[in-house]
């Protein structure tokens, strides 16, 4: 049989191994059959048909078929192969292994093919080896290494066609490398591929057993390779001191254990001397390169300034394509766009208009170079840069927790009644102390007295000029109405009350016994009899803008806005006498108020409010700084410790005079000028009216406890007057939570709960 025929029939030989073994097993003993099966399983597991210790499988191939081929190849010194030098043994590794085993058997002189005697002898030897295999438990004894080159690097055989030599000295040729696609398909078909490991030393695939795979898994988990190993085994004390009488050594402790070592000290001195003389040199610490990002953000750099709150200035924007000397056409504006730039504001106009030049030499000097450099220097020098810690606070938590409006009832919220009759704007209204009547003055020169509950006009007084202000006497037994018209102040008898009250009123308004005025006030006011309505009138040297009654109903203050230092005077109705204030007014007066219980007098100028004590003439006892542009009106709380000031910029200030001279609260509620403010006498309510045709109602609770601040809650916005002129005056009912508003639309409205 030739070498080529052997290469062609190799696959058939491998497939018929089991059949040959089973056919010849009938002539052999049982141990031989067990050995052949074990060796066949080992050959299949290792992926090759190698023989072990030179023994051939019974029923494999006859040595006579290969003797002539091996003798020829040995004489020639080369193997028989193909034309390109590739030996066919690369695909016939198993055949070479059998050849070696057959030659080895020939050397021993034990041929087992061709005669029954030889087969019986071979079966005896195989049975002995089978017993040895059964006795051995080591996989190394069962599958010895085929390659016998020893501890030689396999790199030496990279360029060779073999990887080493077997036990008989024959070359072990390399397997032909399998195509990747074939190897991939083989791994898919074989379910045990994950157990196979490539043995580079023997050039074969080795399949791990289940026990070996478990050992690998334990090693990967960091556990002991063997499952029987106990890492937490109890400690076995080999020596016990319980029954020992004497120590292990009775020698005394040496002195060297208690004193410092002399030789160590000498060694240290020697090392110190070497360091000082430079014999021992230490590695210097590497200096970190002092580099930084040229175009990076300074805020993220590690270089910190000496200042704790230093923030690096923002860098200038880098130039873009539009600032090139030869930009693209889409960056160059057209003539229409340039014309539109001229129509823009200077702030919105682009600072740089792209222009195209043929070369760098034709670029002129930049016009704004010096200006921009100067502005940049100003930004760096003057711009404050401070790092402020941001506090994350919920905005809802900053809102004050106010009570519900339902809990603050009653308060006026809807229009109940309208008083119509005036033909001009109603400039002022006033209620009597009982709350049954209300008086109003208008620009049509009429003063009307209305019944509150029915809206019936009871009486009308007609004058020649527009009415500036009306004020009802606070005493119920003296039904007198003060009316300011131009420079004159009229005291009108309303003819209300009993006969006794009417007699007292007529005596007060009798003009027969008017005394001569003092020289200090003669140039300011003059008391005259009212020939038209049979009362008294006082003529001032300037137009009257505001009047206010004292709580006892005998004194009355008038304000002349253009009177300067003589702009405020006090009138006493019982004596028909006028006196100037015992102190100097600083600024132009706007309005005045009497304290509801004490002898204090409030004078509001355009900027601030001063409080004077009438019993102690001199400087003001307190100055309230409003911070407003111009004061328009003010009202005082019945308790006397809180003051409300309205301004012509739509702001309203609440002053707690026991707390501070500055506003406790400043409310910005009206978009236009506030014309008047009012405070209820008995209910915790106050209101403001404005030229925006609205009136705002607030809840203002003042507590007796000085440690508790006043509670201010906005309640309602009252609308109803026409937008022409707005609301000019507002007053509360003295006993009910009702609000009267006088509009420029000549209508008076009553708002109730």
C-alpha positions as CSV (number, residue, x, y, z in Angstrom):
1,X,0.0,0.0,0.0
2,X,1.4,3.4,-1.0
3,X,1.5,6.6,1.0
4,X,-1.1,8.3,-1.2
5,X,-3.5,5.4,-0.8
6,X,-3.1,5.8,2.9
7,X,-3.9,9.5,2.8
8,X,-7.0,8.9,0.7
9,X,-8.3,6.2,2.9
10,X,-7.6,7.9,6.2
11,X,-11.2,9.0,6.9
12,X,-12.4,5.5,6.1
13,X,-9.9,4.0,8.5
14,X,-11.0,6.3,11.3
15,X,-14.7,5.4,10.7
16,X,-14.0,1.7,10.6
17,X,-11.9,1.6,13.8
18,X,-14.8,0.8,16.0
19,X,-15.9,-2.0,13.5
20,X,-12.4,-3.6,13.4
21,X,-12.1,-3.4,17.1
22,X,-15.5,-5.0,17.6
23,X,-14.7,-7.7,15.0
24,X,-11.4,-8.7,16.6
25,X,-12.7,-8.4,20.2
26,X,-14.3,-11.8,19.7
27,X,-10.9,-13.5,19.5
28,X,-9.4,-11.5,22.4
29,X,-10.0,-11.5,26.1
30,X,-12.3,-9.2,28.0
31,X,-9.5,-7.1,29.5
32,X,-8.2,-6.4,26.0
33,X,-11.7,-5.2,25.0
34,X,-11.9,-2.8,27.9
35,X,-8.5,-1.4,27.2
36,X,-9.3,-0.8,23.5
37,X,-12.5,1.0,24.4
38,X,-10.8,3.2,26.9
39,X,-8.0,4.1,24.6
40,X,-10.5,4.9,21.8
41,X,-12.4,7.2,24.1
42,X,-9.2,9.0,25.1
43,X,-8.3,9.4,21.4
44,X,-11.7,10.9,20.6
45,X,-11.5,13.2,23.6
46,X,-8.1,14.5,22.6
47,X,-9.1,14.9,19.0
48,X,-6.2,12.7,17.6
49,X,-5.6,9.0,17.1
50,X,-2.2,9.1,18.9
51,X,-0.9,5.9,20.5
52,X,0.4,5.7,24.1
53,X,3.8,4.3,25.0
54,X,4.2,2.9,21.5
55,X,1.2,0.6,21.7
56,X,-1.1,0.3,18.7
57,X,-4.8,-0.3,18.7
58,X,-5.8,-3.8,17.9
59,X,-7.3,-4.0,14.5
60,X,-5.9,-0.7,13.3
61,X,-3.3,-0.9,10.5
62,X,-0.7,-3.6,9.7
63,X,3.0,-2.6,10.0
64,X,3.8,-4.4,6.8
65,X,1.9,-1.9,4.8
66,X,4.2,1.0,6.0
67,X,7.6,-0.7,6.2
68,X,8.6,-0.1,2.6
69,X,7.5,3.5,2.7
70,X,9.4,4.4,5.9
71,X,12.5,2.7,4.6
72,X,12.5,4.7,1.4
73,X,11.8,8.0,3.2
74,X,14.6,7.3,5.7
75,X,17.1,6.5,2.9
76,X,16.3,9.6,0.9
77,X,16.2,11.8,4.1
78,X,12.9,13.4,3.0
79,X,9.3,12.5,3.1
80,X,7.3,11.9,0.0
81,X,5.0,14.9,-0.7
82,X,3.5,17.1,-3.3
83,X,5.3,19.2,-5.9
84,X,5.3,22.4,-3.8
85,X,7.0,20.7,-0.9
86,X,4.0,20.3,1.3
87,X,4.1,16.8,2.8
88,X,0.9,15.0,2.8
89,X,1.6,14.0,6.4
90,X,0.1,17.3,7.5
91,X,-3.3,15.8,7.1
92,X,-2.2,12.4,8.2
93,X,-1.0,13.0,11.7
94,X,-2.8,10.0,13.0
95,X,-1.3,7.7,10.4
96,X,2.2,8.9,11.4
97,X,1.5,8.1,15.0
98,X,0.4,4.6,14.0
99,X,3.6,4.3,11.9
100,X,5.7,5.1,14.9
101,X,3.9,2.6,17.0
102,X,4.2,-0.1,14.4
103,X,7.9,0.5,14.0
104,X,8.3,0.3,17.7
105,X,6.5,-2.9,17.8
106,X,8.7,-4.2,14.9
107,X,11.8,-3.3,17.0
108,X,10.4,-5.4,19.9
109,X,9.6,-8.2,17.5
110,X,6.0,-8.4,18.4
111,X,3.9,-8.4,15.3
112,X,0.2,-9.0,16.0
113,X,-1.2,-8.7,12.5
114,X,-1.3,-11.7,10.1
115,X,-1.3,-14.5,12.7
116,X,-3.4,-15.6,15.6
117,X,-0.5,-16.1,17.8
118,X,0.7,-12.6,17.5
119,X,-2.8,-11.4,18.2
120,X,-2.9,-13.4,21.4
121,X,0.5,-12.0,22.5
122,X,-0.7,-8.5,21.8
123,X,-3.8,-9.0,23.7
124,X,-1.9,-10.2,26.7
125,X,0.3,-7.0,26.7
126,X,-2.8,-4.8,26.2
127,X,-4.5,-6.5,29.1
128,X,-1.6,-5.7,31.3
129,X,-1.6,-2.0,30.3
130,X,-5.4,-1.9,30.7
131,X,-4.9,-3.0,34.3
132,X,-2.3,-0.3,34.8
133,X,-4.6,2.3,33.3
134,X,-7.4,1.3,35.6
135,X,-5.2,1.5,38.7
136,X,-3.9,5.0,37.8
137,X,-6.1,8.0,38.7
138,X,-3.9,10.8,37.2
139,X,-4.9,12.2,33.9
140,X,-1.2,12.9,33.2
141,X,-0.4,9.2,33.4
142,X,-3.3,8.4,31.1
143,X,-2.4,11.0,28.4
144,X,1.3,11.7,28.3
145,X,2.7,14.5,26.2
146,X,3.5,13.6,22.6
147,X,6.0,16.3,22.2
148,X,9.4,15.5,23.7
149,X,11.4,18.7,22.9
150,X,11.3,19.7,26.6
151,X,11.4,23.2,27.9
152,X,12.1,24.8,24.5
153,X,10.3,27.9,23.3
154,X,7.9,27.1,20.5
155,X,9.0,30.3,18.7
156,X,12.0,28.3,17.4
157,X,9.5,26.2,15.4
158,X,7.5,29.0,13.9
159,X,9.2,28.8,10.5
160,X,9.4,25.0,10.6
161,X,6.8,22.5,9.4
162,X,6.9,20.5,12.6
163,X,6.5,21.4,16.3
164,X,8.8,18.8,17.8
165,X,9.5,15.1,18.1
166,X,7.6,12.1,19.6
167,X,9.0,9.3,21.7
168,X,10.5,7.5,18.7
169,X,12.2,10.6,17.4
170,X,9.8,11.2,14.5
171,X,8.9,14.7,13.6
172,X,5.4,15.9,14.7
173,X,4.1,17.9,11.8
174,X,1.9,20.9,12.3
175,X,-1.8,20.6,11.6
176,X,-3.1,22.5,8.7
177,X,-4.9,25.6,10.0
178,X,-8.6,25.3,9.6
179,X,-10.6,27.9,7.8
180,X,-12.3,30.4,10.2
181,X,-15.7,29.6,8.6
182,X,-15.2,25.9,9.0
183,X,-14.1,26.3,12.6
184,X,-17.1,28.5,13.3
185,X,-19.4,25.9,11.8
186,X,-17.7,23.2,13.8
187,X,-18.2,25.1,17.0
188,X,-21.9,25.4,16.3
189,X,-22.3,21.7,15.5
190,X,-20.4,20.6,18.6
191,X,-22.1,21.3,21.9
192,X,-18.9,20.7,23.9
193,X,-16.9,23.4,22.2
194,X,-16.7,25.5,25.4
195,X,-14.8,22.7,27.1
196,X,-12.1,22.5,24.5
197,X,-8.7,24.2,25.0
198,X,-6.0,24.5,22.4
199,X,-2.7,22.9,23.5
200,X,-0.1,24.8,21.7
201,X,2.7,22.5,22.9
202,X,1.2,19.4,21.4
203,X,-0.8,21.2,18.6
204,X,-4.1,19.7,19.6
205,X,-7.4,20.5,21.2
206,X,-8.0,19.1,24.6
207,X,-11.5,18.7,26.1
208,X,-11.8,19.4,29.7
209,X,-13.8,17.0,31.9
210,X,-16.5,18.1,34.2
211,X,-14.2,17.9,37.2
212,X,-11.6,20.0,35.5
213,X,-14.2,22.6,34.4
214,X,-15.4,22.9,38.0
215,X,-11.8,23.4,39.2
216,X,-11.4,26.3,36.7
217,X,-14.7,27.8,37.8
218,X,-13.5,27.7,41.5
219,X,-10.2,29.4,40.6
220,X,-12.0,32.1,38.7
221,X,-14.2,32.8,41.7
222,X,-11.1,33.0,43.9
223,X,-11.9,29.8,45.8
224,X,-9.7,26.8,46.5
225,X,-9.3,24.5,43.4
226,X,-10.5,21.4,45.3
227,X,-13.9,21.3,46.7
228,X,-12.8,19.2,49.7
229,X,-10.5,22.0,50.9
230,X,-11.8,23.8,54.0
231,X,-10.4,27.3,54.2
232,X,-11.9,27.8,57.7
233,X,-10.7,24.7,59.3
234,X,-10.3,24.9,63.1
235,X,-6.8,25.7,64.3
236,X,-4.9,22.8,65.8
237,X,-2.7,23.8,68.6
238,X,0.4,21.6,68.4
239,X,1.7,22.9,71.7
240,X,-0.4,23.5,74.8
241,X,0.7,25.6,77.8
242,X,-2.0,24.4,80.1
243,X,-0.1,21.6,81.7
244,X,3.4,23.1,81.2
245,X,5.3,23.8,84.5
246,X,8.5,25.2,83.0
247,X,8.9,27.7,80.1
248,X,10.3,26.6,76.8
249,X,13.6,28.1,77.7
250,X,14.9,28.9,81.1
251,X,17.7,31.2,79.9
252,X,17.6,34.7,81.3
253,X,16.7,37.6,79.0
254,X,19.8,39.1,77.4
255,X,20.7,42.7,78.1
256,X,20.6,43.6,74.4
257,X,16.9,43.4,74.4
258,X,16.6,46.3,76.9
259,X,19.2,48.8,75.6
260,X,19.4,50.6,72.2
261,X,21.6,48.8,69.6
262,X,25.1,50.3,69.3
263,X,25.5,48.9,65.8
264,X,22.3,50.4,64.6
265,X,23.4,53.8,65.9
266,X,26.7,53.5,64.1
267,X,24.9,52.6,60.9
268,X,22.6,55.6,61.2
269,X,25.6,57.9,61.8
270,X,27.3,56.5,58.7
271,X,24.2,57.1,56.6
272,X,23.8,60.7,57.9
273,X,27.5,61.5,57.2
274,X,27.1,60.2,53.6
275,X,23.9,62.3,53.1
276,X,25.7,65.5,54.4
277,X,28.7,65.0,52.2
278,X,26.6,64.3,49.2
279,X,27.5,60.7,48.7
280,X,23.9,59.7,48.9
281,X,21.7,61.8,46.6
282,X,17.9,61.7,46.6
283,X,15.7,62.1,43.7
284,X,14.4,65.6,43.5
285,X,10.6,66.0,43.2
286,X,9.5,66.7,39.7
287,X,8.4,70.2,39.2
288,X,5.0,70.6,37.7
289,X,5.1,72.6,34.5
290,X,3.5,76.0,35.0
291,X,1.3,75.9,31.9
292,X,-2.3,76.9,31.3
293,X,-4.8,76.9,28.6
294,X,-4.4,80.0,26.5
295,X,-7.9,80.1,25.3
296,X,-9.5,78.3,28.2
297,X,-11.9,79.6,30.8
298,X,-10.1,81.1,33.8
299,X,-13.0,80.2,36.1
300,X,-12.2,76.5,35.8
301,X,-8.4,76.8,36.2
302,X,-6.7,75.8,39.4
303,X,-4.8,79.1,39.7
304,X,-6.7,81.1,42.3
305,X,-6.2,84.7,43.0
306,X,-5.2,86.2,46.4
307,X,-8.7,87.6,46.7
308,X,-11.3,85.1,48.1
309,X,-14.1,86.5,46.0
310,X,-12.2,86.9,42.8
311,X,-14.0,86.2,39.6
312,X,-12.0,86.4,36.4
313,X,-13.3,89.0,33.9
314,X,-15.1,87.7,30.8
315,X,-12.9,87.3,27.8
316,X,-13.6,89.1,24.6
317,X,-15.4,87.3,21.8
318,X,-13.1,85.8,19.3
319,X,-13.3,87.2,15.8
320,X,-15.5,85.2,13.3
321,X,-15.8,85.0,9.6
322,X,-17.5,88.3,9.2
323,X,-14.5,90.1,10.6
324,X,-12.2,88.7,8.0
325,X,-10.5,91.0,5.5
326,X,-11.9,88.9,2.7
327,X,-15.2,87.4,4.0
328,X,-17.6,85.3,2.0
329,X,-20.3,87.1,0.0
330,X,-23.1,86.0,2.4
331,X,-21.5,88.1,5.2
332,X,-21.3,91.3,3.2
333,X,-24.5,93.4,3.7
334,X,-26.2,94.9,0.7
335,X,-26.9,98.6,0.2
336,X,-30.5,98.2,1.5
337,X,-29.3,96.5,4.6
338,X,-26.8,99.3,5.2
339,X,-29.5,101.9,4.8
340,X,-31.7,100.0,7.3
341,X,-28.8,100.1,9.8
342,X,-28.9,103.9,9.7
343,X,-32.5,103.9,10.8
344,X,-31.9,101.7,13.8
345,X,-31.1,103.0,17.3
346,X,-27.4,103.1,18.2
347,X,-27.8,100.3,20.7
348,X,-29.4,98.0,18.2
349,X,-27.1,98.9,15.3
350,X,-24.3,96.4,14.6
351,X,-21.0,97.6,15.8
352,X,-19.0,96.1,12.9
353,X,-20.0,95.9,9.2
354,X,-18.1,93.4,7.2
355,X,-16.1,94.8,4.3
356,X,-14.1,93.1,1.6
357,X,-10.5,93.9,0.7
358,X,-8.2,92.5,-1.9
359,X,-5.1,92.2,0.3
360,X,-4.0,92.9,3.9
361,X,-2.0,96.0,2.8
362,X,-5.2,97.7,1.7
363,X,-6.9,97.4,5.1
364,X,-7.2,100.8,6.8
365,X,-6.9,101.5,10.5
366,X,-9.9,100.5,12.6
367,X,-11.8,103.6,13.6
368,X,-13.1,102.3,17.0
369,X,-9.9,100.6,18.1
370,X,-8.9,103.2,20.7
371,X,-12.5,103.6,21.9
372,X,-13.1,99.9,22.3
373,X,-9.8,99.5,24.2
374,X,-10.7,102.3,26.5
375,X,-14.2,100.7,27.1
376,X,-12.5,97.4,27.8
377,X,-10.2,99.0,30.3
378,X,-13.2,100.6,32.0
379,X,-15.0,97.3,32.2
380,X,-12.0,95.6,33.8
381,X,-11.4,98.4,36.2
382,X,-14.9,99.6,37.2
383,X,-17.0,96.4,36.8
384,X,-17.6,94.9,40.3
385,X,-17.0,91.2,40.2
386,X,-18.1,89.5,43.4
387,X,-19.0,85.8,43.9
388,X,-22.3,85.7,45.7
389,X,-23.6,82.5,47.2
390,X,-26.9,81.6,45.7
391,X,-29.5,80.4,48.2
392,X,-32.0,77.9,46.8
393,X,-35.3,79.0,48.4
394,X,-38.7,78.1,47.2
395,X,-40.4,81.3,46.1
396,X,-43.7,80.1,47.6
397,X,-42.1,79.9,51.0
398,X,-41.2,83.6,50.9
399,X,-44.9,84.6,50.5
400,X,-46.5,85.6,53.8
401,X,-49.1,83.2,55.0
402,X,-52.2,85.4,55.0
403,X,-55.6,84.5,56.3
404,X,-58.5,83.7,54.0
405,X,-60.7,86.6,52.9
406,X,-63.7,84.7,54.2
407,X,-62.4,84.9,57.7
408,X,-61.9,88.7,57.4
409,X,-65.6,89.5,56.7
410,X,-67.4,91.9,56.7
411,X,-65.9,94.3,54.2
412,X,-67.4,96.3,51.3
413,X,-67.3,94.3,48.1
414,X,-70.3,95.3,45.9
415,X,-72.1,98.6,45.0
416,X,-75.3,98.9,46.9
417,X,-76.5,102.5,46.1
418,X,-75.7,105.4,43.8
419,X,-76.2,109.1,44.7
420,X,-76.9,111.1,41.5
421,X,-77.6,114.9,41.3
422,X,-74.3,116.6,40.7
423,X,-73.5,117.9,37.2
424,X,-69.7,118.1,37.8
425,X,-67.1,116.0,39.3
426,X,-67.6,115.3,43.0
427,X,-64.4,116.5,44.7
428,X,-65.2,115.7,48.3
429,X,-67.6,113.9,50.6
430,X,-68.1,113.7,54.3
431,X,-70.4,111.8,56.7
432,X,-71.9,113.0,60.0
433,X,-71.1,111.3,63.3
434,X,-74.4,109.4,63.3
435,X,-74.0,107.9,59.8
436,X,-77.4,109.0,58.6
437,X,-76.4,111.8,56.4
438,X,-73.6,112.5,53.9
439,X,-72.5,115.8,52.4
440,X,-70.8,116.2,49.0
441,X,-69.1,119.0,47.1
442,X,-68.7,119.2,43.4
443,X,-67.0,121.3,40.8
444,X,-70.4,122.6,39.7
445,X,-70.4,124.8,42.8
446,X,-73.1,122.9,44.7
447,X,-73.0,121.2,48.1
448,X,-75.6,118.5,48.6
449,X,-76.8,116.7,51.7
450,X,-78.0,113.1,51.1
451,X,-79.8,110.5,53.2
452,X,-77.6,107.5,53.3
453,X,-80.1,104.7,53.4
454,X,-82.5,106.0,50.7
455,X,-80.2,108.2,48.5
456,X,-82.6,111.1,48.8
457,X,-81.1,114.6,48.4
458,X,-82.3,116.6,51.4
459,X,-80.7,120.0,50.8
460,X,-78.6,121.9,48.2
461,X,-76.3,124.9,48.7
462,X,-75.2,126.6,45.6
463,X,-72.0,128.7,45.3
464,X,-70.2,130.5,42.6
465,X,-67.0,128.5,42.5
466,X,-66.0,124.9,42.6
467,X,-66.0,123.2,45.9
468,X,-62.6,122.0,47.1
469,X,-63.5,120.3,50.4
470,X,-66.3,119.6,52.7
471,X,-66.1,118.4,56.3
472,X,-68.8,117.6,58.9
473,X,-68.4,118.6,62.5
474,X,-67.6,115.4,64.5
475,X,-70.0,116.4,67.4
476,X,-73.5,115.2,66.9
477,X,-75.0,118.1,68.9
478,X,-73.4,120.6,66.6
479,X,-74.6,119.9,63.0
480,X,-72.3,122.3,61.2
481,X,-70.8,121.6,57.8
482,X,-67.5,123.3,56.8
483,X,-67.1,124.0,53.1
484,X,-63.9,125.2,51.4
485,X,-64.4,127.1,48.1
486,X,-61.5,129.0,46.6
487,X,-60.2,131.3,49.4
488,X,-63.3,131.2,51.5
489,X,-64.3,128.8,54.2
490,X,-68.0,128.6,54.9
491,X,-69.8,127.2,58.1
492,X,-73.2,126.0,57.1
493,X,-76.1,125.2,59.4
494,X,-77.6,121.9,58.2
495,X,-80.7,122.4,60.3
496,X,-80.6,118.9,61.7
497,X,-81.0,117.8,65.3
498,X,-83.4,119.0,68.1
499,X,-84.4,122.6,68.8
500,X,-81.8,122.9,71.6
501,X,-79.1,121.8,69.2
502,X,-80.3,124.3,66.7
503,X,-80.2,127.1,69.2
504,X,-76.6,126.2,70.1
505,X,-75.7,126.1,66.4
506,X,-77.2,129.5,65.6
507,X,-75.3,131.0,68.6
508,X,-72.0,129.6,67.3
509,X,-72.7,130.8,63.7
510,X,-73.9,134.3,64.8
511,X,-71.7,137.0,63.2
512,X,-72.7,139.9,65.4
513,X,-69.9,139.6,67.9
514,X,-66.9,138.9,65.7
515,X,-63.7,140.1,67.5
516,X,-60.9,141.9,65.9
517,X,-58.2,139.6,64.7
518,X,-54.6,139.7,66.0
519,X,-52.0,141.6,64.1
520,X,-50.1,138.3,63.3
521,X,-53.1,136.8,61.5
522,X,-54.8,139.8,60.1
523,X,-52.9,139.5,56.9
524,X,-53.7,135.8,56.6
525,X,-57.4,135.4,57.4
526,X,-60.5,137.6,57.9
527,X,-63.7,136.6,59.7
528,X,-66.8,137.8,57.8
529,X,-70.5,137.2,58.0
530,X,-72.1,135.0,55.4
531,X,-74.9,137.1,53.9
532,X,-76.0,134.4,51.5
533,X,-76.9,131.6,54.0
534,X,-76.7,133.5,57.3
535,X,-73.6,131.9,58.7
536,X,-69.9,132.8,59.0
537,X,-67.2,132.6,56.5
538,X,-63.4,133.0,56.7
539,X,-61.5,134.5,53.9
540,X,-57.9,133.4,53.5
541,X,-55.1,135.1,51.5
542,X,-54.6,131.8,49.4
543,X,-56.8,129.1,48.1
544,X,-57.7,126.4,50.5
545,X,-56.8,122.8,49.6
546,X,-57.7,120.8,52.8
547,X,-59.6,121.1,56.1
548,X,-59.7,118.9,59.2
549,X,-61.8,119.1,62.4
550,X,-60.5,118.4,65.9
551,X,-62.2,115.6,67.7
552,X,-64.0,118.0,70.1
553,X,-65.5,119.9,67.2
554,X,-64.3,123.4,68.2
555,X,-61.0,123.7,66.4
556,X,-60.5,123.5,62.6
557,X,-57.3,123.5,60.6
558,X,-57.0,124.8,57.0
559,X,-54.2,124.2,54.6
560,X,-53.2,126.6,51.8
561,X,-50.8,124.7,49.6
562,X,-49.2,127.9,48.2
563,X,-49.0,129.7,51.5
564,X,-45.5,128.3,52.3
565,X,-44.7,129.0,56.0
566,X,-48.1,130.6,56.6
567,X,-50.0,127.8,54.8
568,X,-51.5,126.2,57.9
569,X,-53.7,128.1,60.4
570,X,-56.1,127.0,63.2
571,X,-59.6,128.4,63.7
572,X,-61.6,128.3,66.9
573,X,-65.3,128.4,66.1
574,X,-66.6,129.2,69.6
575,X,-64.4,132.3,70.0
576,X,-64.3,133.0,66.2
577,X,-60.6,133.3,66.5
578,X,-57.6,132.3,64.3
579,X,-54.1,131.6,65.3
580,X,-50.9,130.6,63.5
581,X,-49.0,127.4,64.4
582,X,-46.4,127.9,67.1
583,X,-43.7,126.3,65.0
584,X,-42.2,126.8,61.6
585,X,-43.3,124.6,58.7
586,X,-40.5,123.3,56.5
587,X,-41.7,122.8,53.0
588,X,-45.0,123.2,51.2
589,X,-47.9,121.8,53.2
590,X,-50.2,119.3,51.6
591,X,-52.6,118.2,54.4
592,X,-53.0,118.1,58.2
593,X,-54.5,115.8,60.8
594,X,-55.3,116.0,64.5
595,X,-54.4,113.1,66.7
596,X,-57.6,111.2,67.6
597,X,-56.9,111.2,71.4
598,X,-53.7,113.3,72.2
599,X,-52.6,116.8,71.5
600,X,-50.4,115.9,68.5
601,X,-50.7,117.6,65.2
602,X,-49.6,116.0,61.9
603,X,-48.4,118.2,59.0
604,X,-47.6,116.5,55.7
605,X,-45.4,118.2,53.2
606,X,-44.5,116.9,49.8
607,X,-41.7,114.7,51.0
608,X,-42.2,113.8,54.7
609,X,-44.6,114.0,57.6
610,X,-43.8,115.9,60.9
611,X,-45.5,115.4,64.2
612,X,-45.8,118.4,66.6
613,X,-47.0,118.7,70.1
614,X,-49.4,121.6,70.4
615,X,-48.9,121.9,74.2
616,X,-45.1,122.1,73.8
617,X,-44.4,124.5,70.9
618,X,-41.0,124.2,69.3
619,X,-39.4,121.6,67.0
620,X,-41.2,118.6,65.7
621,X,-41.2,115.6,68.1
622,X,-40.9,113.1,65.2
623,X,-40.2,113.1,61.5
624,X,-41.6,110.3,59.3
625,X,-39.5,109.7,56.2
626,X,-41.8,108.4,53.5
627,X,-39.3,108.1,50.6
628,X,-42.2,109.1,48.2
629,X,-42.0,111.5,45.3
630,X,-45.0,113.6,46.5
631,X,-47.5,113.0,49.2
632,X,-51.2,113.5,48.3
633,X,-53.2,112.5,51.4
634,X,-53.0,110.8,54.8
635,X,-55.2,109.2,57.4
636,X,-54.6,108.1,61.0
637,X,-55.7,104.9,62.7
638,X,-58.2,105.4,65.6
639,X,-55.6,104.1,68.0
640,X,-53.3,106.9,67.0
641,X,-50.1,104.9,66.7
642,X,-50.4,104.0,63.0
643,X,-50.5,106.4,60.0
644,X,-51.3,105.8,56.4
645,X,-49.8,108.0,53.7
646,X,-50.8,108.1,50.0
647,X,-48.7,109.5,47.2
648,X,-49.0,110.7,43.6
649,X,-47.0,107.7,42.3
650,X,-49.5,105.1,43.3
651,X,-47.7,104.0,46.5
652,X,-49.2,103.8,50.0
653,X,-47.1,103.7,53.2
654,X,-48.1,102.3,56.5
655,X,-46.2,103.8,59.5
656,X,-46.0,102.2,62.9
657,X,-44.8,105.2,64.8
658,X,-43.8,103.1,67.9
659,X,-41.6,100.9,65.7
660,X,-39.7,103.3,63.5
661,X,-39.8,106.6,61.6
662,X,-39.6,104.7,58.3
663,X,-42.5,102.8,56.7
664,X,-43.4,99.4,58.1
665,X,-45.0,98.5,54.7
666,X,-45.0,100.2,51.3
667,X,-47.9,99.0,49.1
668,X,-47.7,99.5,45.3
669,X,-51.3,98.9,44.3
670,X,-52.4,101.8,42.0
671,X,-50.9,102.5,38.6
672,X,-51.9,106.2,38.9
673,X,-52.0,108.9,41.6
674,X,-53.7,108.1,44.9
675,X,-56.3,110.9,45.6
676,X,-57.3,110.0,49.1
677,X,-56.9,107.3,51.9
678,X,-59.4,106.5,54.7
679,X,-59.4,104.4,57.8
680,X,-62.5,103.0,59.5
681,X,-63.3,104.1,63.1
682,X,-64.3,100.7,64.5
683,X,-63.6,98.0,61.9
684,X,-60.0,96.9,60.9
685,X,-60.4,98.3,57.5
686,X,-58.7,101.0,55.4
687,X,-59.0,102.0,51.8
688,X,-57.4,104.0,49.0
689,X,-58.8,105.6,45.8
690,X,-57.0,106.6,42.7
691,X,-57.3,108.3,39.4
692,X,-57.4,104.9,37.8
693,X,-61.1,104.7,38.7
694,X,-60.6,102.0,41.3
695,X,-60.7,101.8,45.1
696,X,-58.7,99.2,47.1
697,X,-60.0,97.8,50.4
698,X,-57.5,96.4,52.9
699,X,-57.7,94.6,56.2
700,X,-55.5,96.3,58.7
701,X,-55.4,94.8,62.1
702,X,-53.5,96.6,64.9
703,X,-52.7,94.4,68.0
704,X,-52.3,95.7,71.5
705,X,-49.2,93.5,71.9
706,X,-46.3,95.6,71.0
707,X,-44.3,92.5,69.9
708,X,-46.8,91.7,67.2
709,X,-46.7,93.6,64.0
710,X,-49.8,94.9,62.3
711,X,-51.5,92.5,59.9
712,X,-52.2,93.9,56.4
713,X,-54.2,91.9,53.9
714,X,-55.6,93.1,50.6
715,X,-59.3,92.3,50.3
716,X,-61.1,93.8,47.4
717,X,-60.8,96.0,44.3
718,X,-63.9,98.2,43.8
719,X,-64.7,99.2,40.3
720,X,-67.7,101.0,38.8
721,X,-66.7,104.6,38.1
722,X,-66.0,105.7,34.6
723,X,-62.4,106.0,33.5
724,X,-62.7,109.8,33.0
725,X,-61.0,111.5,36.0
726,X,-61.1,108.5,38.3
727,X,-62.2,108.4,42.0
728,X,-61.5,111.7,43.8
729,X,-62.5,110.9,47.4
730,X,-63.5,108.0,49.6
731,X,-64.9,107.9,53.2
732,X,-66.0,105.0,55.5
733,X,-69.3,104.9,57.2
734,X,-68.8,105.7,60.9
735,X,-70.6,102.6,62.2
736,X,-71.1,100.1,59.3
737,X,-68.4,98.5,57.1
738,X,-69.5,100.6,54.2
739,X,-67.4,102.7,51.8
740,X,-68.5,105.9,50.0
741,X,-66.6,106.8,46.8
742,X,-66.9,110.1,44.9
743,X,-66.0,110.0,41.2
744,X,-65.2,112.4,38.5
745,X,-68.3,111.1,36.7
746,X,-70.5,113.1,39.2
747,X,-71.7,110.0,40.9
748,X,-71.4,108.9,44.5
749,X,-71.4,105.1,45.2
750,X,-72.0,103.2,48.3
751,X,-70.3,99.8,48.6
752,X,-71.6,97.4,51.2
753,X,-70.9,93.8,52.3
